[in-house]
Amino acid sequence: MADGRRELWRRCRRLAEAPALPEPFDAAEFVAGIAAGRGRPIELMPVNAPSGGPCGLLMSTARADYILYPTNTTALHRRHILLHEVGHLLCGHVGSDAGAEGAAIDTAVSRALMPSLSPELVRRVLGRTTYSAVEEQEAELVASLLAQRVAKVQAPRPEPDSGMARMDDMFGGRPRRRNP
């Protein structure tokens, strides 16, 4: 079992390190890069998520992938949701074919999330995007690893003559690694 977890970490780390991160991080630019690399459009769709409904959703159609993310939560939570859904794409998850019966979504929720689409279409698409527990673990791990990369990109870097650099010189601090 330990080998399985180790392999999961290796796979997720490899997937999370592959995409380029824009500096400074911009979610739309990041997703555009993922879409270009996959050769398939990804549309970000902000929604006012109903309480008790899903936080975020990945819907795939013949034309494009759609990432629905809530506007009524914090910026940090929105980013994690986006990275989680991108994690599903990077992992190649397609969901199970649960059909309309298997999708845990009702007409009111589907209207709130996608008001311009028929509830039947939304249920049909969502029925194909239910994931196993392992797939959810993978997507969550990829999201967390991507979030670490984003945090490093956004962290202020000390100038060579800054106070931090002088402290490092005085006390023999180790050289700071810069990510590409």
Secondary structure, DSSP 4 states (H G I P E B T S, - for coil): -HHHHHHHHHHHHHHHHSS---SS--HHHHHHHHHHHHTS-EEEEEE-PPTTS-S-EEEE-SS-EEEEEESSS-HHHHHHHHHHHHHHHHHT---B--HHHH----HHHHHHH-TTS-HHHHHHHHHT-B--HHHHHHHHHHHHHHHHHHHHHHSPPPPTTSHHHHHHHHHTPPPPPPP-
